[in-house]
Amino acid sequence: MTVLSTFVSVDWGLTSVSFFSNLYIKVSSSANELYLNTHTNPNYLRPLSSSFKYIPIHCPHLPTTFFTSKTHYVSSSFFATHFKYPNTHKTIKMLEARLEQASLLKRVVDAIKDLVQDCNFDCNDSGIALQAMDNSHVALVSMLLRAEGFSPYRCDRNIALGINLLSLTKVLRAAQNEDILTLKAEDSPDAVNLMFESAETDRLSEYDIKLMDIDQEHLAIPETEYAATVEMPSSEFQRICRDLNALSESVVIEASKEGVKFSCQGDIGNGSVTIRQHTNVDKPDQNVVINLSEPVALTFSLKYLVNFCKASNLSSSVVLHLSQEVPLLVEYGLGSGHLRFYLAPKIGDEE
């Protein structure tokens, strides 16, 4: 508390000096002789009064800041701001999120990096979310990792971490799938910190990724009652999309009381795969559940669906939601969160 006593011993007309968690100081003054000098070059510093000691105070966006008693404001002024406490080396963390296994984030990023290059990870007290469109504005990616999926999780205020996914992929390659992954960011950060802890050895790795200022429009996705919902093994959906993609660029997904039919027509021939409701008590991960309120048939780009299927290793099952003239929703569960892909149907000449 030596800084507090120094502030009070000098008559600046201080109206308040407050400490926040011993890390931030808020100073208020009605004096007209308070001068805030933000230069570190000694040539810019004014002579100091013999009864006054200048105090270096490190600010988040300034190298070093000094108070001097040189008159700068000739009229009555009020001064109030926040400064980092000079006698501490602690880091002000406002985001800390710890995943028990790094594989979750690695697989999420691998699943979306070919669709989206730069995106904001929106962090708040509920968790970490992501929403971004591909460059063609045909597909939308939406991810949510809820706070309860981390241990611990802390986010002091809403913050958007703009990250290039190629850069993030390079850093995540340094993590083993079983490593404990911790994300950290300070208030008003210019980088996000990733720490990988080996569960078996004493290895500890830390990386900082520079953040980007990304201006992204957040779309409000309306709640939709879909005409058809199909839950099926994610590996089966991936196999169907890959097989049909060898024949054609497009697939027709048709849901009816007979089941769900995936069909295509290409230059070398035609192909189709039909799946029906199926329940296996001994192997529930192979179940197929179809809920249908009305028949629906839509055409989609197989290139995008094959891309979506890169998320198959995140969940053993995938849920398809279809309605006429509404984007297809492909949803993978992430424990306490989800990864969702929205794809606009092809219409008219696009087919």
N, C-alpha and C positions, 0 to 999 in steps of 0.2 A: 504493500500500500504506500510505498514511498512516493509514487507519482502523485497520488491524491494529496499528500502533505505539501508537495512542491507546488501543485496547482493552487492550493488554498493560501500558501504563504505569500504569493505574489498578488497584488491587488489589481485584478483584471476586471473587476465588476462582475465576477462570476455569479450566475444565478443558480447553477447546479453542476455537479460533477457526479455522474452515476457510473457504476460498474455493472457489466452484464456478464455473468458466469466467469468473472475474472479474465475475460478475454477481449471484451470490447468496452470502450469508454464513450460515454455521451457527455459532451461539454456544452453548456449554454452560457452565454455572456451577453450583457447589455453594454459592454465597454465600446468606446469608439477608437481604442488604440490597439485592438486585437488584429494582428497581422499574420496571415497564414501564407508561409512561403513554401512553394512546392518544388523549388529548384535544388538539385544536388550539386550544381556547379558553384564552388565557393565565391566566384566572381559576382554571383547574384545575391549573396547573403548580405544583409545590412548589419551595421555595428550593433552589438548587444549592450544593453544596460548592465552596469557592473553588479547591480543587485538582482539581475535576472539570469537564470540559467536556461539555455535552450534545451529542449527535450526531444530527441528523435522519436518519432512515432511512425511505425510502418503501416502503410495503408494497402488495401488490396490492389489498387491500380496505380500507385505511385511508389517510386523506389524508396525515398525517404522524405519525410515531411518535418519541417521545423516551425515552431512558434517563435516569434520575436516580438519585442515590445516597440518596434518602430511604428510610428503612426502611419497607417495606410488608408483607413477609412476616415474621412473628415466629418462625416455626419454620424449620428447615433446609429448603431448597427446591432443586429442580433445574429449570433453564430450558434449553429447546432449541427453536429454531424457525428459520425461514428468512426472510431479509429481502432486499429488492432493494438492490443496491449503490448507495449514495447519489451517487457521483461519476461516474455514467455516464448517458447519455441514450439508450442503445441499447434497442431493443425485444426482448423475449424471445419469439422466434418458436418455436412448437412444431409448427405446421402450415404448410407451403408447398407448393402444388401448381400447376404451370404448364401450361396447355393451349396448344398452338400455334394453335388456332383457337377463338374464343369460341362459334362456331356450335354446337359439340357440346353444351355445357351449355345454351345457349339453346333448342335443339330438344328436349332431354330435359325441361326444365322446361315448355315449351309442351305437350308430350305428356301430362303428368301433372297439370297445375295444375287442370284441371276435375274430376279425380277426388279429389284430395287437397289440402287447404288448408294444413295445418301438418304438418311431418314432420322427423325427425332425419336429418341426413347423418352417418352413422357413419364416422369416419375412423380408420384404423389403418395399420400399416406395409405392409399388403397393398393398400391403396387406399381409395376412398370408396364406401360402400354406402348404400342407402336401401331401407327396407321400410315400407309403409304400406297400410292398408285404406281404402276409401271409407267414407263415413258410413253407408251401408246394409249394410256388411259383406258385400257381394256380390262385390266385386272386390278383388284384392290387387296392389299394384305392388312390384316388386323390381328395383333397379338396382345395377349394379356397374361402377365405373370402376377398373380395376386400376392399381397404381402405375406399371407400365411404360408406361401410356398418357400419363403426364405427364413433363415434362422441364424442371426436376428435380422430384422428389417427396420430401418429408420429413414424417414424422409421428413425433414423439418419444414419444407415448403415445396410447392409445386416447381418443378424444374424440367426443362427440355434439354436433353443431351444429344446434340447433333453429331452423328457419327457416320463416317464413310465405312460401309460394310466390308469393302475389300481390305481396308486397314484393320478392321476388327477381326476379320478372318485370319489375317497373318499373325496377329497377336494370340488368338485363341489356339492356333496350332501348337503353341508352346505349352499348352495345358494338356495333361493326360485326362482321359474321360473320368477317372475316379478322383481327380483332384478337387479339393474344396476351392470354390471360386468366390472372391469377394470383390464387389464393385464399390468404389468410394469416389465421392466428389465433394468439393468444397462449395461454399456459397459463391455465386458468380464465377463458376469455374471456367478455365480455358483448356482443361484436360480432364479426362476421367482415368482413375487409377484401377487397374485390375491386378489382383493378387491371387496367385495359385499356390495352394498348400498341398503337399503330398501327404496322403493319409498313411503311407507306409514308411516314408523316409523323412528326414529333417529338411528336405528341399523346400525353399520358399522363393518364389519368383514374383517380381513386381514389374509392371509395365504401365506407362502413361500413354494414352492416345489423345492427340490434339482434337479438340472439339470444333465443330463447324457451326456457323450461323445459318440455319436452314429455315427458310420461310415456307412452311407447309400449311396448306389449308386442311383443317380437320373437318371431315365429312360426318354429318349426323346420319348414322345408318338406322333407318326405321325398323321397328319390330314388324316382322312379316309372318303371317300365317301361310305356310307353304302347302301347296296341293299334294306334294309327295315328299316323304322323308325316308331315306334308305340308309340303314346302318349295316356296314359290311366290313370284312377284314381289309385292312389297309393294303396288305400285300396283294390281295386279289384285285383290288381296284388298280393298283400300280401295274400288275401284269396285263390287265385288260387294256389300259391306256397305251402301254408300250407295244403290245401286239398289234393293235389297230393303227397306231401311228406309223407302222411299217407299210401300211397300205394307203393311208389317206392323211390329209391335213385336218379333217373335220370328223366329228362323231355325233351321231344322233342318240340322245339319251331319252328313252321312252318308258314311262312308268304307267303300268296298267294293272288290272286285277290278275293278269297272268304272270306278272313279275316285272323286272326291269331289264330292258333290252338296250345294249350298246351296239350300234351298227355304223358301218361306214362304206363308202364307195370310192374306189381309187382307180388309177390308170391300169394297174395290173390285176384288179379284181375287187371283189366285195368281201366283207366279213361281218360277223355279228357274234355277240356273246349275250346270253340271257341268264340272269340269276333269279332264283325264286326264294321265297321265305324258307328259312332253314334254322332249326334249333338242335343243338347238340349239347346235352347236359354235361358230358364228359369233356368236351372241348368248346367252351363258350366263346373263345376268341375266333371261332369259325362260324359263329351265328350270323345269319342275315335276317334283319328285321325291316319290314316294309310297312309304312303307314301311308295310306292313300285316301284322300278325300275326293279327288277327281283325276282322270287321266291327264297326263302331260307329256309333251314331246318337244324337245328343244335341241338345237344344233350348237356345238361348241368347238373351239379350236383345241386340237389335240396337243399342240405344242405347249400351250399353257397348262393343260391338265397333267402332262408328263412332268412339267416343272413343279406343280403342286405336290406330286407324288414323292418328291424328295423329302417330304415330311413324314413319310411312312414309318421311319424308324423312331419317331416320337411317340407313336401310339399304335397299338395292335389293331385298332378299328378306326374307321373314318365314317363320317355322316354326310350324306349328300342331301341338300334341300333344294327342291325344284318347284317352280310355279311359272305359268305362262307369262312371257314378257317381263320377267324378273331375273336379275342375275342369279346364276347358280352359286350356292354357298357350299363350299367344301370345308369341313371342320374336323380338326384333330384335337384331341384332349391333351392337356399338358398338366395333369395332376389337378392342381387348384386353379389352373388357367386354361387357355385355349389358343390355338393358331387357326385363323380363318382366312380362306381365300374366296374372293367374290369374282366371278367371271361373267361378263356380258355375253348373252347369246348372239349367235350369228343370225342375221336377218336378210332376206331378199337375195341380192347378188352376192353377198358375202359367203353364202352357202355353196 
